[in-house]
Amino acid sequence: MNFIPILLAVVASAGTITWVIRVVTFPLARKARNSSAVTWSGYVGAAVATVPALFAAFTLGGTVGGAWFEALIGPSAIPIGIGIGIFLTLVGTATFVGTLAAVIAAVLVGSVPQLNGSQ
């Protein structure tokens, strides 16, 4: 089996997770009283979620991605489909948990603006 697409998927996932967490947490952190707590909670939440997300990515993402690419393109595209499935599942799961942790931290430190416009 060719492990290069799997390795590339995991490395690209780490970079994408870091970028998405930074994009989401920095606007929340600017308004927070404790901006470092909001930013670091996003990173820590994503890091903690990466371990179970890897399990889900390898079992669910790899299986579904490989099967879809085999059906769409052919048996030669299975490693690429596995890599794309792992990437999408890992990024989706870890960034969701990381951004959720950052939003919870922002609520706890009182930095989330009111939705109705009143202060």
HELIX and SHEET records of a PDB file:
HELIX    1   1 ILE A    4  ARG A   30  1                                  27    
HELIX    2   2 SER A   35  ALA A   56  1                                  22    
HELIX    3   3 ALA A   57  GLY A   61  3                                   5    
HELIX    4   4 GLY A   62  LEU A   72  1                                  11    
HELIX    5   5 PRO A   75  ALA A   77  5                                   3    
HELIX    6   6 ILE A   78  LEU A  108  1                                  31    
END                                                                             
